[in-house]
Amino acid sequence: TKVITGVTLPASIDDVKGRLPVWNFDGSSTGQAPGEDSEVCLKPRAVFRDPFRGGSNVMVMADCYTPGGEAIPTNTRAAAAAAFEKMPAEEPWFGIEQEY
């Protein structure tokens, strides 16, 4: 998740999502990419008003991809989205796994 500060929020949070860039970071420092090819790209997927900072701050949920556009192995949301697209009539459920 990335936090953007100082964004002037329009009437719709979706308008913010359309203006966000693709960010990048050194994935070798987080174990998400090898040292010789360490660039990881963050593509914004969801935008929320920041409940902690308030004001015009937003929180951005992003997926990680290689510079070539392939999902990195730890990007499990990309695999989930592909599975959901195969069964559009189904409604996925999400929840936290609980041990009893």
DAPE-V219817 format. One record per run of one state. SS is the DSSP state (2 for helix, 1 for strand, 0 for the rest). FROM is the first residue (numbers start at 1). LEN is the number of residues. If there is no record, write none. Layout:
ss = [SS & SS]
from = [FROM & FROM]
len = [LEN & LEN]
This chain:
ss = [0 & 1 & 0 & 2 & 0 & 1 & 2 & 0 & 2 & 0 & 1 & 0 & 1 & 0 & 1 & 0 & 2 & 0]
from = [1 & 2 & 5 & 13 & 20 & 23 & 27 & 31 & 35 & 38 & 39 & 50 & 58 & 66 & 71 & 72 & 76 & 87]
len = [1 & 3 & 8 & 7 & 3 & 4 & 4 & 4 & 3 & 1 & 11 & 8 & 8 & 5 & 1 & 4 & 11 & 14]
